Amino acid sequence: MIRFERASFTYRSDAATGEAGATGEAGVRDVSLEVRPGEVVVLCGRSGCGKSTLLRLANGLAPRFFPGRAAGRVLLDGEEVGDLASWRVAERAGSLFQNPRTQFFNVDTTGEVAFALESAGWPEEAIRARVGATLRELGLEHLAGRSIFDLSGGQRQKIAYASVWALRPPNLLLDEPTSNLDAPSIADIAAFVANAKAAGRAVLVAEHRLAWLSGVADTYVHLDGGRVGRVMDAREFAALDPRELDSMGLRTRDLADVAPPAGAVAPDGGIGGGAGEIVLSARGLSVDYGRGPVVDGADVDLRAGQVVALVGRNGAGKTTLCRALCGLGRRARGTVLLDGRRATRRRRTRACSMVFQDVDYQLFAASAAAEVTFGLSRRAAGAVDTGAVLRELALDGVADRHPATLSGGQKQRLAVAACVAAGKRVLVFDEPTSGIDLDGMRRVARLLRRLAAQGRAVLVITHDLELIACACDRALHMDGGRVVGRAGVRQDFDAVRAMTTGAPAPGREGEK
């Protein structure tokens, strides 16, 4: 059982240089909440409302690793978390994070599932038996003995869950467990949670993507400004008017309800004047790392003024394809044209930029303002109105801050600012709405549309059907390294929906 009794937590101001500050959280105040055995409770609300903070209190990360001031009581199975040693907390509460890489300790899957058992001092024979039983129970035997680095995002998250479940903890704490996953992987996570619930575990989930929890969750707790705003059982939550859901800053409860807003995308696939000329195109593009092709003969056209969604299962080759298009991969084969002329890798890197899912890998300067012109020649940097670029992306208030202290959304917009300042004509985004609330998703959608309106070609890797409906003109479906389907978002949204759910895409191969 997980219990909060008038629990409060305020992050220490100097924690702004760490993860707590980077998420923009102010903590939680006077929260009383209970998760009983066999119950799934969902924490929902806008980013920064306190969801992750409550999980950190429950697993002991706050204030041990996130400095701050705590008040009230947080208990696991009747014992205060602050009185328990870290290893005892781990036995009582298993934590699954948004990014599985943050909790891996081994380079192979079997060793990772065994890690918690080894740390708990289990004998070798018992470890082998439990690891095998865990993989069988979760249907993950095919992932045994694999390199962590060879797994897709969905497979990594499943192994992370298996490593938590191996100890069979009585309580589970899940922080945005589906933010980077495709529809089949989300369905698997939902099945894992339902299984844990049936086994009598108390499950506390912090989540923005709520659709997968329908039929699994018992209670929804809406947090607002660090306080409990409303507690609803599953029936009450399902009965909420969509306008009320929107006012609470919550994502859709049912993906079947998602559709492009009326008038958002013009019939020709563009906005305003419609799509422009083809900026970047590829024919027969393939990438092989020696274990078979990751991308296998892909054909792609990107037009000025269009936002194109690249969808498909985890591991379908989407990120590899985008890296090759931008000239970032040396193993690519095929023909890539820029403005109708064959383009070398060097020419493509000058015209294209990719905003990674983890933007920490591409921020280098000591301040946000300096990042905008980082890498440009002195002459080119002098021609950039840095203040105007930052204002356009709502970053003028953080110009003097170090990029490491910014929120995830701010970091992403800063990476875009650097692309805009460098005059990049093709922009690629990798999962830009991962772990983002409704308001954040809409901000990203507006940003994508604004960039396209400036004449840029925009390509977005995403599993987020709501983002596609709000921002995209076309969708490309990848499967097995190939582009197997195409559809216009407004013209054939049912086909787009099928692509994102993993169903065979009707596609429209003739559409460009």
C-alpha positions in Angstrom: 0.0 0.0 0.0 1.2 3.5 -0.8 0.0 6.3 1.4 0.5 10.1 1.5 -0.6 11.9 4.6 -0.6 15.7 4.1 2.7 15.3 2.2 4.5 18.4 1.0 7.8 18.9 -0.8 9.6 22.1 -2.0 12.6 21.8 -4.2 15.7 23.6 -2.9 16.5 26.6 -5.1 20.0 25.3 -6.0 18.5 22.2 -7.3 17.7 24.2 -10.5 20.9 22.9 -12.0 19.7 19.3 -11.7 16.7 17.4 -13.0 14.2 18.9 -10.6 14.8 22.4 -11.9 14.9 21.1 -15.5 11.4 19.9 -15.2 10.1 23.2 -14.0 8.5 21.7 -10.9 7.6 23.6 -7.8 6.8 20.6 -5.7 3.6 19.4 -4.0 1.5 20.8 -1.1 -0.6 19.0 1.5 -1.3 15.9 -0.5 -3.3 13.1 1.1 -3.8 10.0 -1.0 -3.9 6.2 -0.7 -3.3 3.4 -3.2 -4.5 0.1 -1.9 -3.4 -3.4 -3.0 -5.0 -4.4 -6.3 -5.7 -0.7 -7.2 -4.4 1.4 -10.0 -4.3 5.2 -9.3 -3.5 7.7 -12.1 -1.9 11.0 -11.4 -2.8 13.4 -14.1 -2.5 17.2 -14.8 -0.4 19.7 -16.6 3.4 19.5 -16.7 4.9 20.7 -13.4 1.8 20.0 -11.4 3.6 17.6 -9.1 3.1 14.1 -10.5 6.7 13.1 -10.7 7.4 14.7 -7.3 4.9 12.4 -5.6 6.5 9.4 -7.2 9.9 10.6 -6.0 8.6 10.9 -2.5 7.2 7.4 -2.6 10.5 5.8 -3.9 12.7 7.9 -1.7 14.5 9.9 -4.4 13.2 13.1 -2.8 14.7 14.4 -0.7 17.7 12.0 -0.9 18.6 12.8 -4.5 16.4 15.8 -5.2 17.3 18.3 -2.4 14.4 20.1 -0.8 12.2 20.4 2.2 9.7 17.7 3.0 6.7 17.7 5.4 3.9 15.2 6.2 4.3 11.5 5.9 4.8 9.1 3.0 4.4 5.4 3.8 5.0 2.1 2.0 3.1 -0.8 3.6 2.7 1.1 6.8 6.4 2.2 7.2 7.6 5.7 6.5 9.9 5.9 3.4 12.3 8.2 5.2 13.0 5.5 7.8 13.8 2.8 5.2 17.2 2.1 3.8 17.4 2.4 0.0 17.5 -1.3 -0.6 14.4 -1.8 1.5 12.6 0.9 -0.5 13.6 -0.9 -3.7 12.1 -4.2 -2.4 8.8 -2.5 -1.5 8.4 -0.2 -4.5 9.5 -0.8 -8.0 10.0 2.3 -10.1 9.7 2.5 -13.9 10.9 5.8 -15.5 10.0 7.5 -18.7 13.4 6.8 -20.3 14.5 3.3 -19.6 18.2 4.2 -20.2 18.2 6.1 -16.9 17.7 2.9 -15.0 19.9 0.3 -16.9 23.0 -1.1 -15.2 23.9 -3.8 -17.7 24.5 -4.1 -21.4 22.5 -7.3 -21.9 18.9 -8.0 -21.2 19.2 -11.1 -19.0 21.7 -9.4 -16.8 19.4 -6.4 -16.5 16.5 -8.4 -15.4 18.7 -10.2 -12.9 20.3 -7.0 -11.5 17.8 -6.3 -8.7 17.8 -9.9 -7.6 21.6 -9.9 -7.5 21.6 -6.6 -5.5 19.2 -8.2 -3.0 21.6 -11.1 -2.4 19.6 -13.9 -4.0 21.5 -17.1 -4.6 22.4 -17.8 -8.3 20.0 -20.7 -8.8 17.1 -18.7 -7.5 18.1 -15.7 -9.7 18.2 -17.9 -12.8 14.8 -19.4 -12.0 13.1 -16.0 -11.3 14.6 -14.4 -14.4 13.3 -17.2 -16.6 9.9 -17.1 -14.9 9.6 -13.3 -15.2 10.5 -13.4 -18.9 7.9 -16.1 -19.5 5.2 -14.4 -17.5 5.7 -11.2 -19.5 6.1 -12.9 -22.9 9.6 -11.6 -23.3 11.6 -14.8 -23.7 12.6 -13.8 -27.2 14.4 -10.8 -25.8 16.6 -12.9 -23.4 20.4 -12.6 -24.0 20.1 -9.6 -26.3 22.3 -6.5 -26.2 20.4 -3.5 -24.7 21.8 -1.4 -27.5 20.1 -3.5 -30.2 16.6 -3.1 -28.7 14.0 -0.7 -29.9 12.5 1.8 -27.5 9.5 -0.3 -26.8 11.7 -3.4 -26.2 13.9 -1.4 -23.8 10.9 -0.3 -21.8 9.6 -3.8 -21.5 13.0 -5.0 -20.2 13.0 -2.2 -17.8 9.6 -3.3 -16.5 10.8 -6.9 -16.3 13.8 -5.8 -14.2 11.4 -4.1 -11.8 8.9 -7.0 -11.8 11.6 -9.6 -11.1 11.5 -8.8 -7.4 7.7 -8.9 -7.4 7.5 -5.7 -5.3 4.1 -5.1 -3.6 4.0 -1.5 -5.0 4.7 -0.1 -8.4 5.6 3.5 -9.3 5.3 4.2 -13.1 6.4 7.7 -14.4 5.2 8.3 -18.0 5.8 4.7 -18.9 4.4 5.0 -22.5 5.7 8.4 -23.6 8.1 7.0 -26.3 6.1 3.9 -27.3 4.2 2.7 -30.3 0.6 1.4 -30.0 1.5 -2.3 -29.7 4.1 -1.6 -27.0 1.6 0.6 -25.1 -0.8 -2.3 -25.2 1.8 -4.6 -23.8 2.5 -2.1 -20.9 -1.2 -1.9 -20.3 -1.3 -5.7 -20.0 1.6 -5.7 -17.6 -0.1 -3.2 -15.4 -3.4 -5.2 -15.5 -1.5 -8.3 -14.5 0.2 -6.5 -11.6 -3.2 -5.2 -10.5 -4.7 -8.7 -10.6 -1.8 -10.0 -8.6 -2.7 -7.5 -5.8 -0.1 -4.9 -6.3 -0.7 -1.2 -5.6 0.1 0.8 -8.7 0.6 4.5 -8.9 1.0 5.9 -12.5 1.9 9.5 -13.5 0.8 9.9 -17.1 -0.2 12.4 -19.8 -1.3 9.7 -22.4 -4.5 8.6 -20.8 -6.1 6.5 -23.5 -4.3 3.3 -22.6 -5.4 3.4 -19.0 -9.1 3.0 -19.9 -10.3 -0.2 -18.3 -7.2 -0.5 -16.2 -7.3 2.5 -13.9 -9.6 2.6 -10.8 -9.0 6.2 -9.7 -7.8 9.4 -11.4 -6.2 12.2 -9.3 -6.0 15.5 -11.0 -3.2 17.7 -9.6 -3.2 21.4 -10.1 -0.3 23.6 -8.8 1.0 20.9 -6.6 -2.3 20.2 -4.9 -5.0 17.6 -5.3 -7.7 19.4 -7.4 -10.1 16.5 -7.9 -10.3 12.8 -7.3 -12.5 10.7 -9.6 -13.3 7.1 -10.0 -13.1 5.5 -13.5 -16.8 6.1 -14.1 -16.7 9.7 -13.1 -13.6 10.3 -15.3 -15.2 8.6 -18.3 -18.3 10.9 -17.9 -16.3 14.1 -18.0 -17.4 16.5 -20.8 -14.6 16.9 -23.4 -14.5 20.6 -22.8 -14.0 20.0 -19.1 -11.2 17.6 -19.9 -9.6 20.3 -22.1 -9.9 22.9 -19.3 -8.0 20.5 -17.0 -5.2 20.3 -19.5 -5.7 16.6 -20.1 -5.1 14.5 -23.2 -7.8 12.5 -24.9 -9.3 9.4 -23.2 -10.0 7.7 -26.5 -7.9 7.9 -29.6 -11.1 7.2 -31.6 -12.2 10.7 -30.7 -9.1 12.3 -32.3 -9.6 14.1 -35.6 -8.1 17.1 -37.4 -9.7 20.4 -36.3 -12.0 21.9 -38.8 -10.1 24.2 -41.2 -6.7 23.3 -39.7 -5.3 21.7 -42.9 -6.3 22.9 -46.4 -7.6 20.3 -48.9 -4.4 20.4 -50.9 -2.4 19.4 -47.9 -1.0 22.8 -47.1 -2.0 25.8 -45.1 -2.7 29.2 -46.7 -1.0 28.9 -50.1 -0.6 25.2 -50.0 2.5 23.1 -50.3 5.5 24.3 -52.2 8.2 22.7 -54.3 10.0 19.5 -53.3 13.0 20.5 -51.2 14.5 17.1 -50.3 13.8 13.8 -51.9 15.2 10.3 -51.6 14.9 7.2 -53.8 16.0 3.8 -52.8 17.6 5.0 -49.6 19.0 2.1 -47.6 21.1 1.8 -44.4 22.8 -1.4 -43.3 24.9 -1.7 -40.2 26.1 -5.3 -41.1 23.2 -7.2 -39.5 20.7 -6.6 -42.4 19.1 -3.4 -43.6 17.6 -1.0 -41.0 16.3 1.1 -43.9 15.6 -0.8 -47.1 14.9 1.2 -50.3 12.9 4.0 -48.8 11.4 6.7 -51.1 10.6 10.1 -49.5 9.6 13.6 -50.7 9.6 16.6 -48.4 8.0 19.9 -49.7 8.4 23.4 -48.5 5.5 24.5 -46.4 4.5 21.0 -45.3 4.7 19.1 -42.0 5.0 15.4 -42.6 4.6 12.8 -39.9 6.8 9.7 -40.0 5.0 6.9 -38.1 5.5 3.2 -37.5 6.4 0.8 -34.8 9.4 1.1 -32.5 12.4 -0.3 -34.4 10.9 0.3 -37.9 13.9 2.4 -39.0 12.3 5.9 -38.6 15.2 7.6 -36.8 17.8 5.9 -39.0 16.0 7.1 -42.1 15.9 10.7 -40.8 19.6 10.7 -39.9 20.4 9.5 -43.4 18.2 12.1 -45.0 20.0 14.8 -43.0 23.4 13.4 -44.0 24.3 12.2 -40.6 24.8 8.5 -41.5 27.9 7.3 -43.4 26.4 3.9 -44.3 23.5 5.2 -46.4 23.1 4.1 -50.0 20.7 5.5 -52.6 19.9 8.8 -54.2 19.1 12.0 -52.3 18.3 15.2 -54.1 18.2 18.7 -52.7 16.3 21.2 -54.9 16.4 18.6 -57.6 20.1 18.1 -57.6 22.0 15.2 -56.2 23.2 16.2 -52.7 26.3 15.0 -50.9 26.2 14.4 -47.2 28.0 17.6 -46.6 25.5 19.6 -48.6 22.6 18.0 -46.8 24.0 18.7 -43.3 24.2 22.4 -44.3 20.6 22.5 -45.4 19.1 20.1 -42.8 18.9 19.8 -39.1 17.6 17.1 -36.8 16.2 18.0 -33.3 16.9 14.8 -31.3 14.5 13.3 -28.8 17.2 13.9 -26.2 18.3 17.4 -27.1 21.0 17.3 -24.4 23.2 15.8 -27.0 23.1 18.9 -29.2 23.3 21.8 -26.8 26.9 23.1 -26.2 27.1 26.8 -25.3 27.2 28.4 -21.9 23.9 30.3 -22.3 20.8 30.1 -24.4 21.7 33.3 -26.3 25.1 31.9 -27.2 23.5 28.6 -28.3 21.5 30.3 -31.0 24.7 31.2 -33.0 26.9 28.4 -31.8 29.0 27.0 -34.6 28.3 29.9 -37.0 31.1 32.0 -38.4 31.6 35.3 -36.8 30.2 37.0 -39.9 27.1 34.8 -40.0 26.6 35.1 -36.2 26.7 38.9 -36.5 23.9 38.9 -39.0 21.5 37.0 -36.6 19.1 39.0 -34.4 19.5 36.6 -31.5 16.9 38.4 -29.4 14.3 38.2 -32.2 14.9 34.5 -32.7 14.5 33.8 -28.9 11.4 35.9 -28.7 9.8 34.0 -31.6 10.2 30.8 -29.7 9.2 32.2 -26.3 12.8 32.0 -25.0 13.6 35.6 -24.5 13.2 35.3 -20.7 15.9 32.6 -20.5 18.5 34.2 -22.7 21.2 34.3 -20.0 20.5 30.9 -18.5 22.7 27.8 -19.1 20.9 25.3 -21.4 21.2 22.6 -18.8 18.9 24.5 -16.4 16.0 24.8 -19.0 13.0 22.5 -19.1 12.7 19.8 -21.7 10.4 21.9 -23.9 12.7 24.9 -23.6 15.7 22.9 -24.6 13.9 21.6 -27.6 12.9 25.1 -28.7 16.4 26.3 -28.2 17.7 23.6 -30.5 15.1 24.8 -33.1 16.3 28.4 -32.5 19.8 27.4 -33.5 18.4 25.7 -36.7 16.4 28.8 -37.6 19.4 31.1 -37.0 21.6 28.9 -39.3 19.0 29.1 -42.0 18.2 25.4 -42.1 15.5 24.6 -44.7 14.7 21.1 -43.7 13.9 20.4 -40.0 13.4 17.0 -38.5 12.0 16.4 -35.1 12.3 13.1 -33.2 9.4 12.5 -30.9 8.9 16.2 -30.0 5.9 15.6 -27.7 7.4 12.8 -25.6 6.2 13.2 -22.0 4.4 16.5 -22.9 1.0 17.6 -21.6 -1.9 18.9 -23.8 -0.8 22.5 -23.6 2.8 21.5 -24.5 1.6 19.4 -27.4 -0.4 22.3 -28.8 2.7 24.6 -28.4 4.8 22.1 -30.4 2.0 21.9 -33.1 1.9 25.7 -33.4 5.7 25.8 -33.7 5.7 23.2 -36.5 3.1 25.0 -38.4 4.9 28.3 -38.0 8.2 26.8 -39.3 6.3 25.3 -42.3 4.7 28.7 -43.0 8.2 30.2 -43.3 8.8 27.9 -46.3 10.7 25.1 -44.5 10.1 21.4 -45.0 9.3 19.8 -41.7 9.5 16.0 -40.9 8.3 14.7 -37.5 8.9 11.2 -36.1 5.9 10.6 -33.8 3.5 8.1 -32.3 1.3 11.0 -31.1 -2.0 10.9 -33.1 -3.1 14.1 -31.4 -0.1 16.0 -32.7 -0.6 14.6 -36.2 -4.2 15.8 -36.2 -3.2 19.3 -35.0 0.0 19.9 -37.0 0.6 17.6 -39.9 -0.3 17.6 -43.6 0.8 14.1 -44.6 1.9 10.9 -42.9 4.4 8.3 -44.1 4.2 4.8 -42.6 7.4 2.9 -42.1 7.5 -0.9 -41.5 10.5 -3.1 -41.7 12.7 -0.3 -43.0 10.4 0.6 -45.9 7.9 3.3 -46.5 4.8 1.2 -46.9 2.0 3.7 -46.8 1.2 7.4 -47.4 -1.9 9.3 -46.6 -3.1 12.9 -46.3 -4.1 13.9 -42.8 -7.2 15.8 -43.7 -8.1 13.6 -46.7 -7.8 10.2 -45.1 -7.4 10.4 -41.3 -8.7 6.9 -40.9 -5.7 5.6 -42.8 -3.4 7.7 -40.6 -5.1 6.4 -37.5 -4.5 2.8 -38.8 -0.8 3.6 -39.3 -0.3 4.8 -35.7 -2.1 1.8 -34.2 0.0 -0.7 -36.1 -2.8 -1.9 -38.3 -2.0 -2.4 -42.1 -2.1 1.0 -43.6 -4.4 1.5 -46.6 -1.9 4.1 -47.8 -2.0 6.1 -51.0 1.3 5.3 -52.7 0.6 7.7 -55.5 0.4 10.7 -53.2 3.3 13.1 -53.1 
